[in-house]
Amino acid sequence: MMKIGLTYIKGSLPGFEDFGNLPTNLVKSNGLVDDTNGVKASDELDAIIIPGGSILESNSISNDLADEIKQMAADGKPVIGICSGFQALANQTDVGRKSPCPIIKKGLGLLDVNFSPLISNDRVEAVVANDSFLTKNISSNEFITGFHCHTYGNIKINDNNTLPILYSSIKRMNYGDTDSSVLSGVRNDNGNVIGTMIHGILDENPVIVENIFDYIGANPNDINNIFIANEEVKKRIRSELAIDTGININNIKSCNEFKKILLNSLNSKINQNDDNITATHDIDSISKEIPPMLMIGSTGSDSGKTFITTGIAGGLTKRGLNVCVLKVGPDVRDTEPSLYLTKNKMEEYTSIKIGHLGWMDIENTLKRLKSSNYDFVIIEGVMSVFTGLLNEKIPYSGAEIAVSSNIPMLLVSGVNKGGIESAAVDLASHAKTLKKMGIEVNGIIFNKVYDMDIFNEVASYVTSVFNSETGNKLAIDDILAIPKIKLDERSTTPEVEIKLEEFSRAALKTVEKHLDLEKIVKMSNIPKFKGYLSFDEIKNFFK
């Protein structure tokens, strides 16, 4: 049987996409194929795929694995690197974004290119620039589709032995609008080593999968066996939380504790005449509805939304729920730490569109979720929930997304800049305005708390102010605190540099220690799109 390997190493995202349903085996950091009793990858595999993630930042490619990848390349076998996997095949990558000097991470040198910072999170269309086995039978006027999700995407080719094969059209670059064509794929001189920055290239372009089969000489029987083996590989990938943690994920088909909690919470809301929910639920019916949803909003940037979202997603996955993580706006990089833990895919609707930014509007996102197999959806907001609210483009803020679809809010503020007292005032003010707009604020988190005595004082203030002015019944135990956690600033900032395994496991550990996941599940509700507020309606909230 023909075998195609997928590297399964810390910092990689093996569940981020399906890779054309090609991988038949996992290759660990020791360079051995997972189910062959210690056979080296170069002896066993016909091709290898290196996925995206934070492979270079995490220093995940051992000498043994590097030797196997180099040997496969020398043997003429296909070696395909995607995003971070592409950077691993390159000479070097400068990961020194926001650093006064370059920070160089060396690659394997199989592709004579260097990388430097360039942020892109677009859905893209790419065109073919030169021949390669990957792009055979695709003309120069046909588009290859997929998406970008990278921080270091500026590619410089150093010599004529590495040829450009793909250029992507992008509309956003480094947080600004653009209309540019950027290099997004190259091959080596022999043609068997290929790197691309386009995620989903194997899932969305069947002709490319056919080209790979043709290049390795797979016959119809080989192809059928590859697809069968791939189903087992996917199950193995999804059976573990993150990579090499030894944490087995509970069977999400069983009537586990947290599905029962969801069930009881939803049926309780029916009894309270919640208009979003139209029928009582049993365990099986949860998956037939749009899954319950909760937005993690904040009073501003640097609040810790990504850290908290990641920890909650990992904790609920560990307890048996199939968790989807979405992002308001275009910066889908923020979902990567969550997807590192859950092993779920980056969906076509992961980025919720605001104005011209993002991938899919909330109305169509909810339609897509109804046909999904997710049990629970977490939406990470963008900046403050009100950032962009008075932009005439509709919608242009997290608050507008929440009110459009009756999505409840867990509101977060980081106390590291203005102090706990200022955070209390901000949270109370934000919560009141959200309630005025019709958004349920079901919980509040003070993040990075440095003094629990001060927190305990201001928690009662927040509930008192919020409840007295809104008629709400937010309880004192709905005001939550997460202490300040010591993390390396560079390697745990998604917009700068991140080691996925370090960030994600710290988030999981912190959330499990300091937050009640059962309480958070009960804060959710089933969303229902009812339309956006008009600009005049929004302005009225500020009169």
Residue pairs with C-beta under 8 A, 6 or more apart in sequence:
1 24
1 222
1 225
1 226
1 229
2 24
2 46
2 216
2 218
2 222
2 225
2 226
3 24
3 25
3 33
3 44
3 45
3 46
3 229
4 22
4 23
4 24
4 25
4 45
4 46
4 47
4 48
4 49
4 216
4 226
5 23
5 24
5 25
5 26
5 27
5 33
5 41
5 44
5 45
5 47
5 48
5 49
6 14
6 19
6 23
6 25
6 26
6 27
6 48
6 49
6 51
6 233
7 14
7 26
7 27
7 48
7 49
7 50
7 51
7 65
7 85
8 14
8 26
8 27
8 28
8 34
8 237
8 243
9 28
9 29
9 55
9 60
9 61
9 65
9 243
10 29
10 58
10 60
10 243
10 244
10 500
10 501
11 53
11 54
11 55
11 57
11 58
11 60
11 84
11 243
11 499
11 500
11 501
12 50
12 51
12 52
12 53
12 55
12 60
12 84
12 85
12 243
13 51
13 52
13 53
13 336
13 339
13 340
13 500
14 26
14 51
14 237
14 243
14 343
15 234
15 237
15 238
15 339
15 342
15 343
15 344
15 345
16 51
16 52
16 53
16 199
16 336
16 339
16 345
16 346
17 51
17 82
17 199
17 200
17 202
17 203
17 345
17 346
18 202
18 203
18 234
18 345
19 49
19 51
19 82
19 202
19 203
20 202
20 203
20 208
20 209
20 212
21 209
21 226
21 227
21 230
22 47
22 49
22 202
22 209
22 212
22 226
22 230
23 49
23 230
23 233
24 225
24 226
24 229
24 230
24 233
25 33
25 34
25 35
25 36
25 44
25 45
25 229
25 233
26 33
26 34
26 233
26 236
26 237
27 33
27 34
27 41
27 45
27 48
27 65
27 68
28 34
28 65
29 60
29 61
29 62
29 64
29 65
30 62
30 64
30 65
31 40
31 41
31 62
31 64
31 65
31 66
31 67
31 68
32 38
32 39
32 40
32 41
32 64
33 39
33 40
33 41
33 44
33 45
34 236
36 44
40 68
40 71
41 48
41 65
41 68
41 69
41 72
42 68
42 71
42 72
42 75
42 77
45 72
45 77
46 77
46 78
46 216
47 72
47 77
47 78
47 79
47 80
47 212
47 216
48 69
48 72
48 77
48 78
48 79
48 80
49 80
49 81
49 82
49 85
49 202
50 69
50 79
50 80
50 81
50 82
50 84
50 85
50 86
50 88
50 89
51 82
51 83
51 84
51 85
52 82
52 83
52 84
52 85
52 149
52 150
52 199
53 83
53 84
53 85
53 336
53 340
53 500
54 84
54 336
54 498
54 499
54 500
54 501
55 61
55 84
55 85
55 87
55 88
56 84
56 87
56 88
56 93
56 95
56 105
56 107
57 95
57 105
57 491
57 497
57 498
57 499
57 500
58 499
58 500
58 501
58 502
59 105
61 69
61 88
61 108
66 108
69 79
69 89
69 108
69 110
70 108
70 110
72 79
73 79
73 110
73 188
73 192
73 193
76 190
76 192
77 192
77 216
78 133
78 192
78 193
78 194
78 212
78 215
78 216
79 89
79 110
79 192
79 193
79 194
80 134
80 194
80 195
80 196
80 212
81 87
81 88
81 89
81 111
81 194
81 195
81 196
82 195
82 196
82 197
82 198
82 199
82 201
83 149
83 150
83 196
83 197
83 199
84 150
85 195
86 111
86 195
86 196
86 197
87 93
87 105
87 107
87 115
87 152
87 195
88 107
88 108
89 107
89 108
89 110
89 111
89 193
89 195
90 107
90 108
90 109
90 110
90 111
90 112
90 113
90 114
90 115
90 195
91 106
91 107
91 109
91 111
91 112
91 113
91 114
91 158
92 104
92 105
92 106
92 107
92 114
92 115
93 104
93 105
93 107
93 114
93 115
93 116
93 152
94 102
94 103
94 104
94 105
94 114
94 115
94 116
94 117
94 152
95 103
95 104
95 105
95 117
95 151
95 152
95 497
96 102
96 103
96 104
96 117
97 117
97 151
97 152
97 495
97 496
97 497
98 496
99 490
102 116
103 497
110 188
110 193
111 162
111 186
111 187
111 188
111 193
111 195
112 157
112 158
112 159
112 161
112 162
112 188
113 155
113 156
113 157
113 158
113 162
113 186
113 195
114 155
114 156
114 158
115 152
115 153
115 154
115 155
115 156
116 152
116 154
116 156
117 151
117 152
117 153
117 154
117 174
118 150
118 151
118 152
118 153
118 154
118 173
118 174
118 182
119 150
119 151
119 153
119 173
119 174
119 175
119 333
120 148
120 149
120 150
120 153
120 168
120 170
120 172
120 173
120 182
120 197
121 147
121 148
121 149
121 150
121 172
121 330
121 331
121 332
121 333
121 351
122 147
122 148
122 168
122 170
122 171
122 172
122 330
123 145
123 146
123 147
123 348
123 359
124 145
124 146
124 147
124 148
124 168
124 169
124 170
124 184
124 198
125 143
125 144
125 145
125 168
125 169
126 143
126 144
126 145
126 146
126 166
126 167
126 168
126 169
126 184
126 185
126 198
127 140
127 141
127 142
127 143
127 144
127 166
127 167
127 169
128 135
128 138
128 139
128 140
128 142
128 144
128 165
128 166
129 140
129 163
129 164
129 165
129 166
129 167
130 163
130 164
130 165
130 187
131 165
132 163
132 165
132 187
132 191
132 194
133 191
133 192
133 194
133 211
133 212
133 214
133 215
134 165
134 185
134 187
134 194
134 196
134 208
134 211
134 212
135 144
135 165
135 166
135 208
135 211
136 211
136 214
137 207
137 211
138 144
138 205
138 207
138 208
144 166
144 198
144 201
144 204
144 205
144 208
145 200
145 204
145 205
146 198
146 199
146 200
146 201
146 203
146 204
146 205
147 198
147 199
147 200
147 332
147 346
147 359
148 168
148 170
148 184
148 197
148 198
148 199
149 199
149 332
149 333
149 336
149 346
150 197
150 333
151 333
151 495
151 496
151 497
153 182
153 184
153 197
154 182
155 182
155 183
155 184
155 186
155 197
157 163
157 164
157 183
157 186
161 188
161 189
162 186
162 187
162 188
162 189
163 186
163 187
163 189
164 183
164 185
164 186
165 185
165 186
165 187
165 194
166 183
166 184
166 185
166 186
166 196
166 198
167 181
167 182
167 183
167 184
167 185
168 181
168 182
168 184
168 197
168 198
169 179
169 180
169 181
170 178
170 180
170 181
170 182
171 177
171 178
171 179
172 178
172 330
172 357
173 180
173 182
177 356
184 196
184 197
184 198
185 194
185 195
185 196
185 197
185 198
186 194
186 195
186 196
187 193
187 194
187 195
188 194
199 346
200 346
201 208
202 208
202 209
202 212
213 222
213 223
218 226
237 343
238 249
238 343
239 248
239 249
240 246
240 247
240 248
240 249
240 343
241 247
241 248
241 249
241 314
241 317
241 318
241 341
241 342
241 343
241 508
242 314
242 340
242 341
242 343
242 501
242 504
242 505
243 340
243 501
245 505
247 318
249 317
249 318
249 320
250 256
250 318
250 319
250 320
251 320
252 320
252 321
252 322
252 375
254 320
255 283
256 319
256 320
256 321
257 319
257 320
258 316
258 319
258 320
258 321
258 517
258 518
258 521
259 283
259 286
259 320
259 321
259 375
260 283
261 518
261 521
261 522
262 286
262 292
262 321
262 375
262 376
262 521
262 524
263 281
263 282
263 283
263 286
265 292
265 521
265 522
265 524
266 277
266 281
266 286
266 292
266 525
266 526
267 280
267 281
269 276
269 277
269 525
270 277
270 279
270 280
274 525
275 406
275 528
276 406
276 525
276 526
276 527
276 528
277 525
277 526
279 285
281 289
286 292
286 375
287 373
287 374
287 375
288 370
289 370
289 526
290 366
290 369
290 370
290 526
290 527
290 528
291 324
291 369
291 372
291 374
291 375
291 376
291 377
291 526
292 375
292 376
292 377
292 521
292 524
292 525
292 526
293 376
293 377
293 378
293 379
293 405
293 407
293 408
293 524
293 525
293 526
293 527
294 376
294 377
294 378
294 379
294 407
294 408
294 409
294 410
294 442
294 520
294 523
294 524
294 525
295 328
295 378
295 379
295 380
295 381
295 398
295 401
295 402
295 407
295 408
295 409
295 410
296 305
296 308
296 309
296 312
296 378
296 379
296 380
296 381
296 410
296 412
297 305
297 381
297 384
297 385
297 398
297 399
297 402
297 409
297 410
297 411
297 412
297 430
297 434
298 304
298 305
298 381
298 383
298 384
298 385
298 411
298 412
298 413
298 414
299 384
299 385
299 411
299 412
299 413
299 423
299 426
299 427
299 430
300 383
300 384
300 413
300 414
300 426
301 383
301 384
302 414
302 416
302 417
303 412
303 413
303 414
303 447
304 412
304 414
304 447
304 448
304 482
305 334
305 380
305 381
305 412
306 334
306 337
306 380
306 494
307 337
307 447
307 492
307 503
307 506
307 507
307 510
308 412
308 445
308 447
308 482
308 507
308 511
308 515
309 325
309 334
309 338
309 378
309 380
310 337
310 338
310 341
310 503
310 504
310 507
310 508
311 507
311 508
311 509
311 510
311 511
311 512
311 515
312 378
312 511
312 515
312 517
312 520
313 323
313 325
313 338
313 341
313 342
313 378
314 338
314 341
314 342
314 504
314 507
314 508
314 511
315 508
315 511
315 512
315 515
315 517
316 323
316 376
316 517
316 521
317 323
317 341
317 342
318 508
319 517
321 375
321 376
321 521
322 344
322 373
322 374
322 375
322 376
323 338
323 342
323 344
323 374
323 375
323 376
323 377
323 378
324 344
324 347
324 369
324 372
324 374
324 376
324 377
324 378
325 335
325 338
325 339
325 342
325 344
325 350
325 377
325 378
325 379
325 380
326 335
326 347
326 349
326 350
326 351
326 352
326 365
326 377
326 378
326 379
326 380
327 334
327 335
327 350
327 351
327 352
327 379
327 380
327 382
328 352
328 354
328 358
328 379
328 380
328 381
328 382
328 398
328 401
329 351
329 352
329 354
329 357
329 358
329 382
330 351
330 357
330 358
330 359
331 351
331 382
331 495
332 346
332 350
332 351
332 359
333 494
333 495
334 380
334 494
335 346
335 350
335 380
336 494
336 498
336 500
337 494
337 498
337 500
337 503
337 504
337 507
338 378
338 504
339 345
339 346
340 500
340 501
340 504
341 504
341 508
347 368
348 359
348 360
348 368
349 359
349 360
349 364
349 365
349 368
349 369
350 359
351 358
351 359
351 360
352 358
352 359
352 360
352 361
352 362
352 365
352 379
352 401
353 359
353 360
353 361
353 362
354 382
354 388
354 393
354 395
354 396
354 397
354 398
354 400
354 401
355 388
355 391
355 393
355 395
355 396
356 393
360 368
362 395
362 401
362 404
362 405
362 529
363 404
363 405
363 529
366 405
366 527
366 528
366 529
369 377
376 521
376 524
379 401
379 407
381 398
382 397
382 398
383 398
384 398
384 430
385 397
385 398
385 399
385 402
385 409
385 411
385 430
385 434
386 397
386 398
386 399
386 430
386 433
387 397
387 398
388 396
388 397
389 396
389 397
389 399
389 400
389 538
390 538
390 539
390 542
391 397
392 535
394 400
394 532
394 533
394 534
394 535
395 401
395 404
395 532
395 533
399 434
399 437
399 439
400 532
400 533
400 538
401 407
402 408
402 409
402 434
402 439
403 437
403 438
403 439
403 533
404 529
404 530
404 531
404 532
404 533
405 527
405 528
405 529
405 530
406 440
406 525
406 527
406 528
406 530
407 439
407 525
407 527
408 439
408 440
408 441
408 442
408 523
408 524
408 525
409 434
409 439
409 440
409 441
409 442
410 441
410 442
410 443
410 444
410 445
410 520
410 523
411 427
411 430
411 431
411 434
411 441
411 443
411 444
411 445
412 444
412 445
412 447
413 423
413 426
413 427
413 430
413 444
413 445
413 446
413 447
414 423
414 447
414 448
415 422
415 423
415 446
415 447
415 448
415 449
415 450
416 448
416 450
416 484
418 426
420 446
420 449
420 450
420 451
420 454
420 455
420 458
421 454
421 458
423 446
423 458
424 446
424 458
424 459
424 461
424 462
427 444
427 446
427 462
428 461
428 462
428 465
428 466
431 441
431 444
431 462
431 466
431 470
431 474
432 465
432 466
432 469
432 470
433 541
434 441
435 441
435 466
435 470
435 472
436 470
436 541
437 533
437 541
440 525
441 466
441 472
441 474
442 474
442 478
442 522
442 523
443 474
443 478
443 479
443 480
443 519
443 520
443 523
444 462
444 474
444 478
444 479
444 480
445 480
445 481
445 482
445 515
446 455
446 458
446 459
446 479
446 480
446 481
446 482
447 482
448 482
448 483
448 484
448 485
449 455
449 481
449 482
449 483
449 484
450 483
450 484
452 481
452 483
455 481
459 476
459 479
459 481
460 476
462 474
462 479
463 474
463 475
463 476
463 478
463 479
466 472
466 474
467 473
467 474
477 519
478 519
480 514
480 515
480 516
481 514
482 510
482 511
482 514
482 515
483 514
485 506
485 510
487 502
487 503
487 506
488 502
490 496
490 497
491 497
491 498
491 499
491 502
491 503
492 498
492 499
492 502
492 503
492 506
494 503
511 517
